[in-house]
Amino acid sequence: MNTFLKLFRIPAAVLLFTAMFATSAINAEEVDSLLLRIRQTQNDSLLINMLVDLALLDYDEQKKFQDNKHLEQAQEIASSNKLMSMLIYYLNDKGVEFRNSSVYPRAIALHRYALKLAVEHGDPELLSRTYNNIGVVYRRLDDYQNAVDYHLKALKISDEMNDKHGMAVALNSIGNIDFLLGNSEKALAQFTRALKIEEEEGKTLGIAINLNNIGNVYKSRGDYDKALDYYYRSLEINVRLHSDKGVAICNNDIGAVYLEMDNNIKALEFFLKALDLQKKTGDSRYVAQTYSNVGKAFAGLGEHDKALYYTRKGLDLAIEVDAKAMVRDAYLEISSVFRKQGDYKNALLNYEFAMKYRDSILNERNQRNIAQLQVLFEKERMEKEMQILRNESRIKDLEINRKNTFAQIAGLGLIVFLILFMVIFWAYTNKIKSNKLLEDKNQEINKARNELRKYADDMLSAKEKAIQASQTKSQFLANMSHEIRTPLNSIIGFTELMASNDQALAKKSYLESIKSSSESLLSLIEDILDLSKIESGKVEMEYEAVNLYELCEEIRAIFMLKIQEKGLDFHMEIDNIIPRSLLLSKTRLRQVLFNLVGNAIKFTEKGHVKIKIYMLQNEGGQKDLLIEVSDTGIGIHKEEQKKIFEAFQQSEYSRFELKGGTGLGLTISRRLVEMMGGEITLESRSGEGSRFLVRLKNVVATSQPYASRLVQHDNIKEINFKPARVMVVDDIKNNRDLIVEMLSPSALEVFGVESGSKAIELANSLKPDLIFLDIRMPKMNGFEVINQIKGNFQTAHIPVVALTAFAMLDEQEEFTRNRFDGYLKKPVQRRDLIRELKKHLKFETDKKIAGHQSAKEPDDWSGMQYLNKQEKKKLEALLPEYKRVIKNHFINEIIQFGKHISEAGRETGNAYLVSFGDDLLVDAETFDIENMDRRLREFQNVVKQL
């Protein structure tokens, strides 16, 4: 019975103490009572553990464990009962618990107290274990100098003891520091050496840890197949060991590889497994990382709400454990999700938060680079000290052997004495040489340290100069853009006005040539600026629903006139299995196709140009989109194909035949395709044409509706603006006069102002309905003007549209932040000007010219399939005229043809024909070649039904 009660007291005491410890509801009397009951059980191990826990309750961050009576009692009991090793182990285990909970100061304090006891106890194995534990905490704190110091001490002790497992643990820790400092080669060598030792010793957990670390190195290099191989091997071992933490880490790492491979479904599967297990382990840093990873996977799958939920949970934990890099990445991911949702305000806010953390990390990274140099020097110093100790040990062994030999052969006389003297002299000389060698090596190390420090300083200086040079280049390009665009604004604008007002075809031809040359110059500027934006990382991909059929038709319409002039055939082949709506970057894909098709037409004199689009399934089970642009042109020499995608490079044929161009089109196309996650390749033979293949990976269909191409009535003749007052603010008179003249046919009252101060004055007195405001003006620029206009409650309601010739700025965000209601880029096109007016002013459509707006758009001729006999007869009479128009492409003939179609529609009462004829007439009269050619092609649908 007494034995039973004695056994019962232990768990009862444990339960009572646990409850008190958890609630902190414990007083001195209860402590003494509890300790007395535990002493009665004569279980000294339990008593020591309880005293350590009580010491943690009394822990003072300032004093650490100094004068802690409970810890002193635990030390006395452990010392008198030969349980010091157990106490040291328990202190280390508690330190690891606090480390996993990110309570690093308390973890350091516990490990340091364990270190003090291990030194006094004189147990090398415990000393090595404690040094390693302290090094891991410092590594978590990014203090790599202290971390490597403690790991090297642990390695030295294990080496002296010939403790293979201890050596493997220290090597693994040092490898982790090398990996964090970016030295993957050294890290891989340390992990491989540690793995070999653990395999020889049969330490299964150590094998799993090193396999996982080697996988991390290969993942950082982009070798995903090797990384997965090592991770899966580690996972198998951790499953056998029933190690929740190990299994969670492996699942997280495997998921990260699949995320890099854009296999979001597979990645999410492993991340969720890791998250469930890591919640049990309580390691906040790992849990934070896994929450963020789950968010990235959901973002990749387009599930934005779930992405935000998990990423925010990861962000909260990362902030709690002060993991700056994870905080920055979480803010960036949240910003990306908001941007995809169209919530640009929240996207910008989170992006700014990310940048603040980025700046902090950059400062830490500079410190880390300096720490890396210090760590390398410290490692070399410690390794040389270890080698010196080995040499001294050998010398000591030689001296012992010398003494033993002298005792054995002392009676052999003078010969033996001479031999012994020579041995002593040799050993002494060798020692002098070793000391001299050590001194020389130390001098070399000091010299190398100074040279490395100088090199680091030079590198930092060079980096600062490079950043300054890049900023200077960007500013220069922005200024050059402004200076070139400003005169182009007047050239293109007034040429367009003259072309629309002058009815003499010969003069129109001259004006069209001027306008075409100006637009070529503008295209040149756009190419140079596009390349600069890409190189500086300022180009972002905006994905939306895209209809490839309409996009290709748009490309064909742009180049149709040039194709007809050269007598080429233009073929389009789009696989009918391709969905009508794909999630792509429409703007950037159009730019790539424009460059590829434009080059194909430029270098092809006879034959054809062909666009072929189809889809293939990739290795990951997802779909890749393939776009081929081929031609029967001059081709490209094999040796020139290697450099054709480099900036400012043209083929020899291009230069010889004076084809012109900057040589930037293919460079921009390649970099845009790579930014869209794809690749572009070339197959060509000189004289036999070329074939460019664009492969966009993991393209997905979407249920989002795509923006269908509709006829935009942006001609000033089609729009009746309600009476309104428009103010144009620009310090250059030509720019003001251009906009005034462009809007002269309308009922708008348009007047120009030459300065910002005058604009503010007239805004207050005249209260215009709309203001066009130039950004770059002397004395007071556009941003200063709008601050005063929007800051005055009497004028704050007036819409203000920015006029800018800068193309290097991230304009949309810049102008939105400064409260502009829109912006126009110089040179200003009348069509863009009209579209901007329609956003802010009231207007009606002229029903005489654009009366078909209320009806079905003539782009869709499905309503014509039920033509009556009278309608068919009228259209059949127009077929010879249609064939002549298509063949000759004369403007006068197209104008007459448009009139005849309208008349046929009115006679038969067919609204489609009336709308079509009126639109064709307006396009021809205003020289809108693109829309004119498109409408002529659309009429083929009617011809087929006849």
GINORJO-V437452 format. One record per residue. N is the residue number from 1. RES is the residue in one small letter. SS is DSSP state (H for helix, E for strand, L for the rest). OMEGA is omega in whole degrees, 0 to 359 (999 if undefined). BURIAL is I if it has 24 or more other C-alpha atoms within 12 Angstrom, else O. Layout:
n: (N:N)
res: (RES:RES)
ss: (SS:SS)
omega: (OMEGA:OMEGA)
burial: (BURIAL:BURIAL)
This chain:
n: (1:2:3:4:5:6:7:8:9:10:11:12:13:14:15:16:17:18:19:20:21:22:23:24:25:26:27:28:29:30:31:32:33:34:35:36:37:38:39:40:41:42:43:44:45:46:47:48:49:50:51:52:53:54:55:56:57:58:59:60:61:62:63:64:65:66:67:68:69:70:71:72:73:74:75:76:77:78:79:80:81:82:83:84:85:86:87:88:89:90:91:92:93:94:95:96:97:98:99:100:101:102:103:104:105:106:107:108:109:110:111:112:113:114:115:116:117:118:119:120:121:122:123:124:125:126:127:128:129:130:131:132:133:134:135:136:137:138:139:140:141:142:143:144:145:146:147:148:149:150:151:152:153:154:155:156:157:158:159:160:161:162:163:164:165:166:167:168:169:170:171:172:173:174:175:176:177:178:179:180:181:182:183:184:185:186:187:188:189:190:191:192:193:194:195:196:197:198:199:200:201:202:203:204:205:206:207:208:209:210:211:212:213:214:215:216:217:218:219:220:221:222:223:224:225:226:227:228:229:230:231:232:233:234:235:236:237:238:239:240:241:242:243:244:245:246:247:248:249:250:251:252:253:254:255:256:257:258:259:260:261:262:263:264:265:266:267:268:269:270:271:272:273:274:275:276:277:278:279:280:281:282:283:284:285:286:287:288:289:290:291:292:293:294:295:296:297:298:299:300:301:302:303:304:305:306:307:308:309:310:311:312:313:314:315:316:317:318:319:320:321:322:323:324:325:326:327:328:329:330:331:332:333:334:335:336:337:338:339:340:341:342:343:344:345:346:347:348:349:350:351:352:353:354:355:356:357:358:359:360:361:362:363:364:365:366:367:368:369:370:371:372:373:374:375:376:377:378:379:380:381:382:383:384:385:386:387:388:389:390:391:392:393:394:395:396:397:398:399:400:401:402:403:404:405:406:407:408:409:410:411:412:413:414:415:416:417:418:419:420:421:422:423:424:425:426:427:428:429:430:431:432:433:434:435:436:437:438:439:440:441:442:443:444:445:446:447:448:449:450:451:452:453:454:455:456:457:458:459:460:461:462:463:464:465:466:467:468:469:470:471:472:473:474:475:476:477:478:479:480:481:482:483:484:485:486:487:488:489:490:491:492:493:494:495:496:497:498:499:500:501:502:503:504:505:506:507:508:509:510:511:512:513:514:515:516:517:518:519:520:521:522:523:524:525:526:527:528:529:530:531:532:533:534:535:536:537:538:539:540:541:542:543:544:545:546:547:548:549:550:551:552:553:554:555:556:557:558:559:560:561:562:563:564:565:566:567:568:569:570:571:572:573:574:575:576:577:578:579:580:581:582:583:584:585:586:587:588:589:590:591:592:593:594:595:596:597:598:599:600:601:602:603:604:605:606:607:608:609:610:611:612:613:614:615:616:617:618:619:620:621:622:623:624:625:626:627:628:629:630:631:632:633:634:635:636:637:638:639:640:641:642:643:644:645:646:647:648:649:650:651:652:653:654:655:656:657:658:659:660:661:662:663:664:665:666:667:668:669:670:671:672:673:674:675:676:677:678:679:680:681:682:683:684:685:686:687:688:689:690:691:692:693:694:695:696:697:698:699:700:701:702:703:704:705:706:707:708:709:710:711:712:713:714:715:716:717:718:719:720:721:722:723:724:725:726:727:728:729:730:731:732:733:734:735:736:737:738:739:740:741:742:743:744:745:746:747:748:749:750:751:752:753:754:755:756:757:758:759:760:761:762:763:764:765:766:767:768:769:770:771:772:773:774:775:776:777:778:779:780:781:782:783:784:785:786:787:788:789:790:791:792:793:794:795:796:797:798:799:800:801:802:803:804:805:806:807:808:809:810:811:812:813:814:815:816:817:818:819:820:821:822:823:824:825:826:827:828:829:830:831:832:833:834:835:836:837:838:839:840:841:842:843:844:845:846:847:848:849:850:851:852:853:854:855:856:857:858:859:860:861:862:863:864:865:866:867:868:869:870:871:872:873:874:875:876:877:878:879:880:881:882:883:884:885:886:887:888:889:890:891:892:893:894:895:896:897:898:899:900:901:902:903:904:905:906:907:908:909:910:911:912:913:914:915:916:917:918:919:920:921:922:923:924:925:926:927:928:929:930:931:932:933:934:935:936:937:938:939:940:941:942:943:944:945:946)
res: (m:n:t:f:l:k:l:f:r:i:p:a:a:v:l:l:f:t:a:m:f:a:t:s:a:i:n:a:e:e:v:d:s:l:l:l:r:i:r:q:t:q:n:d:s:l:l:i:n:m:l:v:d:l:a:l:l:d:y:d:e:q:k:k:f:q:d:n:k:h:l:e:q:a:q:e:i:a:s:s:n:k:l:m:s:m:l:i:y:y:l:n:d:k:g:v:e:f:r:n:s:s:v:y:p:r:a:i:a:l:h:r:y:a:l:k:l:a:v:e:h:g:d:p:e:l:l:s:r:t:y:n:n:i:g:v:v:y:r:r:l:d:d:y:q:n:a:v:d:y:h:l:k:a:l:k:i:s:d:e:m:n:d:k:h:g:m:a:v:a:l:n:s:i:g:n:i:d:f:l:l:g:n:s:e:k:a:l:a:q:f:t:r:a:l:k:i:e:e:e:e:g:k:t:l:g:i:a:i:n:l:n:n:i:g:n:v:y:k:s:r:g:d:y:d:k:a:l:d:y:y:y:r:s:l:e:i:n:v:r:l:h:s:d:k:g:v:a:i:c:n:n:d:i:g:a:v:y:l:e:m:d:n:n:i:k:a:l:e:f:f:l:k:a:l:d:l:q:k:k:t:g:d:s:r:y:v:a:q:t:y:s:n:v:g:k:a:f:a:g:l:g:e:h:d:k:a:l:y:y:t:r:k:g:l:d:l:a:i:e:v:d:a:k:a:m:v:r:d:a:y:l:e:i:s:s:v:f:r:k:q:g:d:y:k:n:a:l:l:n:y:e:f:a:m:k:y:r:d:s:i:l:n:e:r:n:q:r:n:i:a:q:l:q:v:l:f:e:k:e:r:m:e:k:e:m:q:i:l:r:n:e:s:r:i:k:d:l:e:i:n:r:k:n:t:f:a:q:i:a:g:l:g:l:i:v:f:l:i:l:f:m:v:i:f:w:a:y:t:n:k:i:k:s:n:k:l:l:e:d:k:n:q:e:i:n:k:a:r:n:e:l:r:k:y:a:d:d:m:l:s:a:k:e:k:a:i:q:a:s:q:t:k:s:q:f:l:a:n:m:s:h:e:i:r:t:p:l:n:s:i:i:g:f:t:e:l:m:a:s:n:d:q:a:l:a:k:k:s:y:l:e:s:i:k:s:s:s:e:s:l:l:s:l:i:e:d:i:l:d:l:s:k:i:e:s:g:k:v:e:m:e:y:e:a:v:n:l:y:e:l:c:e:e:i:r:a:i:f:m:l:k:i:q:e:k:g:l:d:f:h:m:e:i:d:n:i:i:p:r:s:l:l:l:s:k:t:r:l:r:q:v:l:f:n:l:v:g:n:a:i:k:f:t:e:k:g:h:v:k:i:k:i:y:m:l:q:n:e:g:g:q:k:d:l:l:i:e:v:s:d:t:g:i:g:i:h:k:e:e:q:k:k:i:f:e:a:f:q:q:s:e:y:s:r:f:e:l:k:g:g:t:g:l:g:l:t:i:s:r:r:l:v:e:m:m:g:g:e:i:t:l:e:s:r:s:g:e:g:s:r:f:l:v:r:l:k:n:v:v:a:t:s:q:p:y:a:s:r:l:v:q:h:d:n:i:k:e:i:n:f:k:p:a:r:v:m:v:v:d:d:i:k:n:n:r:d:l:i:v:e:m:l:s:p:s:a:l:e:v:f:g:v:e:s:g:s:k:a:i:e:l:a:n:s:l:k:p:d:l:i:f:l:d:i:r:m:p:k:m:n:g:f:e:v:i:n:q:i:k:g:n:f:q:t:a:h:i:p:v:v:a:l:t:a:f:a:m:l:d:e:q:e:e:f:t:r:n:r:f:d:g:y:l:k:k:p:v:q:r:r:d:l:i:r:e:l:k:k:h:l:k:f:e:t:d:k:k:i:a:g:h:q:s:a:k:e:p:d:d:w:s:g:m:q:y:l:n:k:q:e:k:k:k:l:e:a:l:l:p:e:y:k:r:v:i:k:n:h:f:i:n:e:i:i:q:f:g:k:h:i:s:e:a:g:r:e:t:g:n:a:y:l:v:s:f:g:d:d:l:l:v:d:a:e:t:f:d:i:e:n:m:d:r:r:l:r:e:f:q:n:v:v:k:q:l)
ss: (L:H:H:H:H:H:H:H:H:H:H:H:H:H:H:H:H:H:H:H:H:H:H:L:L:L:L:H:H:H:H:H:H:H:H:H:H:H:H:H:L:L:L:H:H:H:H:H:H:H:H:H:H:H:H:H:H:L:L:E:L:L:L:E:L:L:L:L:H:H:H:H:H:H:H:H:H:H:H:H:L:L:L:H:H:H:H:H:H:H:H:H:H:H:H:H:H:H:H:H:L:L:L:H:H:H:H:H:H:H:H:H:H:H:H:H:H:H:H:H:H:L:L:H:H:H:H:H:H:H:H:H:H:H:H:H:H:H:H:H:L:L:L:H:H:H:H:H:H:H:H:H:H:H:H:H:H:H:H:H:H:L:L:H:H:H:H:H:H:H:H:H:H:H:H:H:H:H:H:H:L:L:L:H:H:H:H:H:H:H:H:H:H:H:H:H:H:H:H:H:H:L:L:H:H:H:H:H:H:H:H:H:H:H:H:H:H:H:H:H:L:L:L:H:H:H:H:H:H:H:H:H:H:H:H:H:H:H:H:H:H:L:L:H:H:H:H:H:H:H:H:H:H:H:H:H:H:H:H:H:L:L:L:H:H:H:H:H:H:H:H:H:H:H:H:H:H:H:H:H:H:L:L:H:H:H:H:H:H:H:H:H:H:H:H:H:H:H:H:H:L:L:L:H:H:H:H:H:H:H:H:H:H:H:H:H:H:H:H:H:L:L:L:H:H:H:H:H:H:H:H:H:H:H:H:H:H:H:H:H:H:L:L:H:H:H:H:H:H:H:H:H:H:H:H:H:H:H:H:H:H:H:H:H:H:H:H:H:H:H:H:H:H:H:H:H:H:H:H:H:H:H:H:H:H:H:H:H:H:H:H:H:H:H:H:H:H:H:H:H:H:H:H:H:H:H:H:H:H:H:H:H:L:H:H:H:H:H:H:H:H:H:H:H:H:H:H:H:H:H:H:H:H:H:H:H:H:H:H:H:H:H:H:H:H:H:H:H:H:H:H:H:H:H:H:H:H:H:H:H:H:H:H:H:H:H:H:H:H:H:H:H:H:H:H:H:H:H:H:H:H:H:H:H:H:H:H:H:H:H:H:H:H:H:H:H:H:H:H:H:H:L:L:L:H:H:H:H:H:H:H:H:H:H:H:H:H:H:H:H:H:H:H:H:H:H:H:H:H:H:H:H:H:H:H:L:L:L:L:L:L:L:L:E:E:E:L:H:H:H:H:H:H:H:H:H:H:H:H:H:H:H:H:H:H:H:L:L:E:E:E:E:E:E:L:L:L:L:L:L:L:E:E:E:L:H:H:H:H:H:H:H:H:H:H:H:H:H:H:H:H:H:L:L:L:L:L:E:E:E:E:E:E:E:E:E:E:L:L:L:L:L:E:E:E:E:E:E:E:E:E:L:L:L:L:L:L:H:H:H:H:L:L:L:L:L:L:L:L:L:L:H:H:H:H:H:L:L:L:L:L:L:L:L:H:H:H:H:H:H:H:H:H:H:H:L:L:E:E:E:E:E:E:E:L:L:L:L:L:E:E:E:E:E:E:E:L:L:L:L:E:L:L:L:L:L:L:L:L:L:L:L:L:L:L:H:H:H:E:E:E:L:L:L:E:E:E:E:E:L:L:L:H:H:H:H:H:H:H:H:H:H:L:L:L:L:L:L:E:E:E:E:E:L:L:H:H:H:H:H:H:H:H:H:H:H:L:L:L:E:E:E:E:E:L:L:L:L:L:L:L:H:H:H:H:H:H:H:H:H:H:L:L:L:L:L:L:L:E:E:E:E:E:E:L:L:L:L:L:L:H:H:H:H:H:H:H:L:L:L:L:E:E:E:E:L:L:L:L:H:H:H:H:H:H:H:H:H:H:H:L:L:E:E:E:L:H:H:H:H:H:H:H:H:L:L:L:L:L:L:L:H:H:H:H:H:L:L:H:H:H:H:H:H:H:H:H:L:H:H:H:H:H:H:H:H:H:H:L:L:H:H:H:H:H:H:H:H:H:H:H:H:H:H:H:H:H:H:L:L:H:H:H:H:H:H:H:H:H:H:H:H:H:H:H:L:L:L:H:H:H:H:H:H:H:H:H:H:H:H:H:H:H:H:H:L)
omega: (179:178:180:180:180:178:183:185:186:178:179:179:180:181:181:181:180:180:180:182:182:184:183:181:185:178:187:181:179:179:181:179:181:181:178:181:180:178:180:178:182:177:185:180:179:181:179:180:180:180:177:179:177:177:178:176:181:187:179:184:181:184:187:180:179:180:177:189:182:180:176:177:180:180:180:181:181:181:183:183:178:179:183:178:179:179:180:177:183:177:178:180:177:177:178:177:179:177:179:177:178:175:192:179:181:177:179:182:180:181:180:177:176:179:179:180:180:177:180:181:178:178:184:182:177:179:179:180:183:176:180:180:178:179:179:179:179:177:176:180:181:176:190:179:178:182:182:177:183:179:178:175:178:179:180:180:181:179:179:180:189:178:186:180:178:177:181:179:180:178:178:180:178:176:177:178:176:181:180:179:174:180:187:180:179:179:181:179:180:180:181:178:179:180:180:180:181:178:178:181:181:180:188:181:178:177:181:182:182:174:180:180:177:175:178:180:182:176:180:179:182:178:190:180:178:180:180:180:180:180:181:177:177:180:181:180:181:176:179:181:183:180:180:182:180:179:180:181:180:179:180:181:178:177:180:178:180:176:177:181:179:174:189:181:180:179:182:179:182:180:182:175:181:184:180:182:184:175:179:183:177:177:189:182:179:180:179:180:183:174:180:179:177:178:179:180:178:178:178:178:179:179:192:181:178:178:180:183:183:181:179:177:176:180:181:180:180:177:182:181:177:176:191:182:179:178:179:181:179:178:179:180:178:178:180:180:179:179:178:179:181:179:189:179:179:177:180:182:180:177:178:176:181:181:177:178:179:179:178:181:179:177:179:181:176:177:180:178:178:179:180:178:180:180:180:179:182:179:180:180:181:180:179:177:179:179:178:178:177:179:179:178:179:179:179:177:180:180:178:179:180:181:179:180:179:180:184:187:182:182:184:171:189:182:180:179:179:179:180:179:180:179:180:180:179:180:179:179:180:179:178:179:180:178:179:178:179:179:179:181:178:177:178:180:179:178:180:179:179:179:180:178:178:179:179:178:179:180:178:178:180:179:180:179:180:178:180:179:179:179:179:179:181:179:178:180:179:180:178:177:181:184:181:183:183:176:178:179:180:182:183:184:182:175:178:179:180:180:182:183:184:184:179:187:181:179:178:179:178:181:178:178:178:181:179:179:179:180:175:177:178:178:177:179:182:179:181:181:177:180:180:179:181:182:181:177:183:179:178:179:175:184:181:177:185:173:184:180:180:180:179:176:179:178:180:180:181:187:187:183:179:178:180:178:182:179:181:171:180:183:173:180:182:181:184:177:180:180:180:184:179:180:184:172:187:183:184:177:176:180:178:180:178:180:184:180:178:177:181:180:182:187:178:181:178:181:186:169:188:170:177:182:178:182:176:177:180:184:180:180:178:187:171:177:181:180:178:172:184:180:178:186:189:180:184:178:183:182:180:182:182:185:186:180:179:184:175:178:174:178:179:178:182:181:183:183:176:180:177:179:183:187:183:188:181:176:179:181:181:184:176:179:179:177:177:178:182:179:179:181:184:170:184:172:184:179:184:176:183:177:175:180:175:179:177:189:173:178:184:173:181:177:179:178:177:181:183:182:180:178:180:180:183:174:184:181:183:187:173:179:174:180:181:182:183:179:179:183:180:182:180:187:181:181:178:183:181:182:177:182:179:184:183:178:185:179:183:173:186:178:184:178:189:184:180:181:178:180:179:180:182:177:179:186:186:181:179:180:180:179:169:191:176:183:186:179:178:177:181:182:185:181:177:180:184:178:180:180:182:179:179:185:180:182:185:183:186:176:179:181:182:170:186:172:177:178:182:180:170:199:188:179:181:183:178:179:182:169:171:180:178:176:176:180:177:0:183:174:183:180:178:179:180:180:178:177:182:179:191:183:178:182:172:178:179:186:179:183:186:183:181:183:181:178:180:182:182:175:182:185:181:180:182:185:180:179:175:186:181:180:178:181:179:182:178:179:182:184:178:179:179:180:179:179:180:182:187:181:178:183:182:180:180:177:179:180:177:179:181:179:179:179:178:179:180:180:182:180:181:185:179:182:179:180:182:181:179:180:180:179:180:180:181:182:181:178:174:189:183:180:179:179:180:181:178:177:180:181:177:178:178:182:181:182:179:999)
burial: (O:O:O:O:O:O:O:O:I:I:O:O:I:I:O:I:I:O:O:O:I:O:O:O:O:O:O:O:O:O:I:O:O:I:I:O:I:I:O:O:I:O:I:I:I:I:I:I:I:I:I:I:I:I:I:I:I:I:I:O:O:O:O:O:I:O:O:O:O:I:I:O:I:I:I:O:I:I:O:O:O:O:I:I:I:I:I:I:I:I:I:I:I:I:I:I:I:I:I:I:I:I:I:I:I:I:I:I:I:I:I:I:I:I:I:I:I:I:O:O:O:O:I:I:I:I:I:I:I:I:I:I:I:I:I:I:I:I:I:I:I:I:I:I:I:I:I:I:I:I:I:I:I:I:I:I:I:I:I:O:O:O:I:I:I:I:I:I:I:I:I:I:I:I:I:I:I:I:I:I:I:O:I:I:O:I:I:I:I:I:I:I:I:I:I:I:I:I:O:O:O:O:O:I:I:I:I:I:I:I:I:I:I:I:I:I:I:I:I:I:O:O:O:I:O:O:I:I:I:I:I:I:I:I:I:I:I:I:O:O:O:O:I:I:I:I:I:I:I:I:I:I:I:I:I:I:I:I:I:I:I:I:I:I:I:I:I:I:I:I:I:I:I:I:I:I:I:I:I:O:O:I:I:I:I:I:I:I:I:I:I:I:I:I:I:I:I:I:I:I:I:I:O:I:O:I:I:I:I:I:I:I:I:I:I:I:I:I:I:O:I:I:I:I:I:I:I:I:I:I:I:I:I:I:I:I:I:I:I:I:O:O:O:O:O:O:I:I:O:I:I:O:I:I:O:O:I:I:O:O:I:O:O:O:I:O:O:I:I:I:I:I:I:I:I:I:I:I:I:I:I:I:O:O:O:O:O:O:O:O:O:O:O:O:I:O:O:O:O:O:O:I:O:O:O:O:O:O:O:O:O:O:O:O:O:O:O:O:O:I:O:O:O:O:O:O:I:O:O:O:O:O:O:O:O:O:O:O:O:O:O:O:O:O:O:O:O:O:I:O:O:O:O:O:O:I:O:O:O:O:O:O:O:O:O:O:O:O:O:O:O:O:O:I:O:O:I:I:O:O:I:I:O:I:I:I:I:I:I:I:I:I:I:I:I:I:I:I:I:I:O:O:O:O:O:O:O:I:O:O:I:I:O:I:I:O:O:I:I:O:I:I:I:I:I:I:I:I:I:I:I:I:I:I:O:O:O:O:I:O:I:O:I:I:I:I:I:I:I:I:I:I:I:I:I:I:I:I:I:I:I:I:I:I:O:O:O:I:I:I:I:I:O:I:O:O:O:I:I:I:I:I:I:I:I:I:O:I:I:I:I:I:I:I:I:I:I:I:I:I:I:I:I:I:I:I:O:I:I:I:I:I:I:I:I:O:O:O:O:O:O:O:I:I:I:I:I:I:I:I:I:I:I:I:I:I:I:O:O:O:I:O:O:I:I:O:I:O:I:I:I:I:O:I:O:O:O:O:O:O:I:I:I:I:I:I:I:I:I:I:I:I:I:O:I:I:I:I:I:I:I:I:I:I:O:O:O:O:I:I:I:I:I:I:I:I:I:I:I:I:I:O:O:O:O:I:O:O:O:O:I:I:I:I:I:I:I:I:I:I:I:O:O:I:I:I:I:I:I:I:I:I:O:I:I:I:I:I:I:I:I:I:I:O:O:I:O:I:I:I:I:I:I:I:I:I:I:I:I:I:O:I:I:O:O:O:I:I:I:I:I:I:I:I:I:I:I:O:O:I:I:I:I:I:I:I:O:I:I:I:O:O:O:O:I:I:O:I:I:I:I:I:I:I:I:I:I:I:I:O:I:O:O:O:I:O:O:I:I:I:I:I:I:I:I:I:I:I:I:I:I:I:I:I:I:I:I:I:O:I:I:O:I:I:I:O:O:O:I:I:I:I:I:O:O:O:I:I:I:O:I:O:O:I:O:O:I:O:O:O:I:I:O:I:I:O:O:I:O:O:I:I:O:O:I:I:O:O:I:O:I:O:O:I:I:I:I:I:I:I:I:I:I:I:I:O:O:O:O:I:I:I:I:I:I:I:I:I:I:I:I:I:I:I:I:I:I:I:I:I:I:I:I:I:I:I:I:I:I:O:O:I:I:O:O:O)
